[in-house]
Structures are given as C-alpha cells and as structure tokens.
C-alpha cells in the first residue's frame, strides 16, 4: 500500500503557506518525502500569487499570518475553485473555531504541533478522496476516477489509466485553456518518452471512445476542452 500511495501522491503538487520560518521549513522537509513539486509562501498574499501561477493540487496553510491571513487566502481560492484540496494548520481546537473552518469549505485540518504521522494520515485521506471522486469534466460527462469510467446520460464507457490521466489533466487545466505537450508527457506518459505520432494516435483513439467530441487541439501548444 505504501508503494502505491507514494506513487500516486507524487503526481500532485503542493503549496505550503506559513509565516513562521521554522515551522514552514519543517513542514516542507516532511512533505519532500512525498512530493516533487513543492511551493512555499510566508504570507496569504504571496500564497495566493503562487496559487494563481502554479495551481497546486493541495494547499497547506496557517490561518493567522502577517501580510494577509489564511482565511482571506481560502476565501479567494474558494470563490472560483472547489477542486483544490485545502488543509489548515492551526493551534486552536475549540468547536466554534473548527465550525468556522468548515464553513470556509476546507477539506481537513491539522492541530499544531504536527508530526510526520499526522501529515501522512491526512495525505492518505486526500488521495482516497481524489481517487473516489466523480468529476463533471464537461456538461453531462462524468469521470469516475476510482473505476476509470466515463458516464454520459445512460451510457458508461470504460477507459484506460492513461486516458483517465489525460482527461483529468485537461480538467485541472481548464482555466488555463491549454495543456502543453511537456505536461502531457510528464503526467500521462510518466517515465516513458512520448512521440508526436504516439500522442496523435492516443488522441484519435480516445476521441472514438468519447460520447461527444470535447477535445480541441491548439496548434503548436497542446489540447484543451471545447468551450461550453
């Protein structure tokens, strides 16, 4: 299970927002065991800039910080984004305080002081939630991550892992409009080399499976979903 967990969780990127340097460095040192792509910020304002630029899959954030607090950061993210997993690091454990956090649509919280075991437990929950997700990737087109199925109205289509990873990549980058070839090779082909011919064949075969035509090629750049 641990090997499978490490393999799956490494696909995601993470942002750590914490104004206390010692705590942030300790957090990053632990998370470096699980993630290759880790971003860091020492304030909510800087954290939001990094979020807008890199769109990490998971965010760990403190609540009370200088130069823009974590609550404002979460509110700004949740205004347009309910997919990114947000974990709050807090020293407060009162029921009223935790209820307020839930109203911010956070996914998990960790009480300080944290340790490696607490972090791993939360990461496993996040991974399980992501794998069990059913995403509406396009109007009336639903992607079930755990079973690698597409549903369109009453039709169910089974897809391969690489096809699932590609559709998920397009979905996660839908606001950026374009997924670059380099991203496709890194995320979908993983450690294998992707040729232009192999990618074209892959897209052609995937289009045949899809119940409706939703993939658009952007010349010289990559692929995206059609505008709704």
PyMOL commands that set and color helices and strands:
alter all, ss='L'
color gray80, all
select helices_A, chain A and resi 2-9+21-31+44-54+70-78+95-103+116-131+161-172+174-176+181-187+196-209
alter helices_A, ss='H'
color red, helices_A
select strands_A, chain A and resi 13-17+37-41+58-62+85-90+108-111+134-138+141-144+149-152+155-158+179-180+215-218+222-225
alter strands_A, ss='S'
color yellow, strands_A
deselect
rebuild
show_as cartoon
